[in-house]
Amino acid sequence: MKTRRTLTSKVLVLDSAVVSVVTCSPSSLSTQSVAPQIATIGATEHTDSSAEVLSVFECPVCLEYMLPPYLQCQAGHLVCGNCRPKLQCCPTCRGPTPSVRNLGLEKIANTVRFPCKFASSGCPLFFYHFDKVEHEETCECRPYSCPCPGAACKWQGALNDVMDHLKKVHKSITTLQGVLCLVFAL
């Protein structure tokens, strides 16, 4: 007795990519084209399928999103470029350090929008990998260091909290109105 198989596939629609759905059955083979979603730089919309795709790009060591080039071990496990030099072996399977470039994943990455790494601080934007780093360097939600000159203060916080920090910790350089008043000894 022969058994019939029906192949179905799960489809993830990636931003600005045309994805084909192939359904195989004993009687027919059909292909449908799924229209691409058009994304804009800095978009805030995000779907469940995008979240599922994004999980593929998470580094198992630092849990940040990896950016190209993508290097994998012989078993296909990935690690980000920042963590790779610190490793002696693959953190997932303990095989040789990931060193095989995954060109297919790099093509997919060109269609995926990644969240700003300061999303937990309030940034709602998503970017293609080639725009992400540039945005993060100037993101208003990034942590700011204490601007107090000559101090060894290690404080970091949101832009909105800088003035409060200066008023509380560096009273000698602020006036009662909160205006910076730097005094230099000659």
Phi, psi and omega in degrees: 000128178267142175257143179266141178246140172242122179266131174235156180229148176273134183246129173249122180272119180263147180302135178053032177234141175269120182249132178260139177257122180247124179243123180249132173219164182302331185263340183206160174229118182232149178232130177240142177264132178261126183297144180288151172270135180265125182246151176247155178297133179078021181291155180249350181285140180213140183246166178298321180295324177296320179296322178294318178294317180302326182299334178294331185268005179280129176288131181288348181267301185263349180066015173273164176282133179281147174242156181301155000283150180260122179248137182232159175277182181295336179270359177094007180280141183255158173210149184285163182295333178284324182276328186308313182296340182272354186259148174262339180205172178296128182289345182268313185245357181065018175280189179302151181306135179306125182214002180263125182285134180257092183291327178297316179294327178296322177293319178296319181301332179293345182253356185258137173263127181260144177288151174300143182291352177258024179301322180292343177263004174116357179283121183266005190271152177237143184223152168292153187304329183283348176251346188297310184297317180299317178297314184297333178292334182239009183300133180292343180268359180292156177288140178253144177272160178299127181274005183295117183288139176077355180269151178264032183288131181259010183299141172221143179188187181288155180304320180296339183263355184298311183296318177299319178300313181297320180295322184276318188262326184242058184302330184292345181249006178237152176265177180295334179277358179086011179274135179293130179227095184275131178248124180251132176275134180260000000 
